[in-house]
Structure formats: C-alpha cells, structure tokens
Amino acid sequence: AKGIGVALCKAFAEAGAATVVVADINLDQAKHECREYSSTYDTRFIARHVNVASDASVAELIQWVETNVGPIDLFACNAGIMPHRSNPEMTGETAASGKFASDAEWKRVIYINTMQLVSVARYLIPRYLSRGRGFFLITASAAGFCPIGSVSYSVSKAAAVNFGEWLSVTYGNRGIDICLLCPQRTKTEMSRGFTGEQGAWLGRMIEPDEVASCCLDALKEGRIHCFP
C-alpha cells in the first residue's frame, strides 16, 4: 500500500470505482491509506491483509472479497520486491565476479514477483470465465523486457510478462482483459539507493502518479502493454 499501489488506488477512485480493496501484508499501512482517501473520494475503501507469497492467503482474499463485497471487476497484482541490499546482485558481485545469490534468495524474489500471479489466476480466472468478463492487471517492469541490474528481479519480471501474455492469448477472446504495467525507474521505496548518479543509467525517474495515469489509459484503450 505504497508507491505505485497507492497511486493506482487513487486513480481507480478518481475514475469512479465503487469499491477499492487495499490488500497488503502490512494491514496497518493499508488501513492508514484507506482512512486517508475515504474522506477525499466517494469510493468505498476497504483494508485487508494478504501475503502474496502464500497461495492460501491469496485464495482467502479473493473468497472474502467475492463473498462480502461483490464480484471482482479488476484485480491488480502490484506487490513486488527487489533482492536485499546485501544480495550479491545488489552489491555488484554477481556482475563483477559471477557470485550468484543463494537459492533461498532467488525463491524469495520469484515467489513474490511471479508465483503470486499464478495464485491469483488459480482462484480468479475461473470466476472471470464463468462471468465472461474481468480485468487482470499485472505490475511487471521495464526490466521484464530489458535484462539489466538484478538478475533475479529481471528474470522474475520477464516471467510475469510472459505469464500475462499467455493469459491474454488463452483467455483474451473470452472476455478477460490483461494489462501489463511495465514502468521504468519510479520514485518508490524500491528505488531507494538508485537515485542520482548511481541510477542515472536507468533513465528518467518518474512519479507513481504518472505510472497510474498511463495504466488507466491502457485499461480504457484495451492495451495489453503499458510503458510509463
């Protein structure tokens, strides 16, 4: 419930969403955002806990929303992480000397950045198919197309892009719209430490609101790829 996630919630509210469920592993943070924006928009904001690395937690979230709020029109998979700062990918050791991160470190990135999408699809796609409609928004990354920086992050985001494209090819003609949000370097907690000269090679740093605005345009226009 920070950065791009908050910007997306605001954009959906401004676009007239009746209800926005803000789901986060940090429930207190989600509640804070809901309180802050409930007084600004007519939209109903609801905070829920979810651990996207847990298939059971994702299943519980989707079941709770469908039962207590109503059919999900759009599900935004926005949770994502970079490796820890001490990871050799982040210290430069992987690129410099071929020292790769441990399996545990790889699995942490892959489970949150990629496998959460499988969990959401597992419990959401059948519902969408039965209704003949639904939006599936995936916050991937420009790194999903340009393999630079952290290798585990780039690989996890490339997998996210491929998964989203597969969903589109497979279910696109059955009323399910997929949108792959692939922002460049954005001013969020994740980009801390990659500002100024250190991150200049990554290109212009953009604001989360720019990302959300571009995403909303892509959703309205039915574009699968969105490159803020």
Buried (B, 14 or more C-beta within 10 A) or exposed (E): BBBBBBBBBBBBBBEEBEBBBBBBBEBEBBBBBBEEBBEEBEBBBBBBBBBBBBBEBBBBBBEBBBEEBEEBBBBBBBBBBBBEEEBBBBBEBBBEEEEBBEEEBBBBBBBBBBBBBEBBBEBBBEBBBEEEEBBBBBBBBBBBBBEEBBBBBBBBBBBBBBBBBEBBEEBBEEEBBBBBBBBBBBBBEBBEEBEEEEBEEBEEBBBBBBBBBBBBEBBEEEBBBBEB
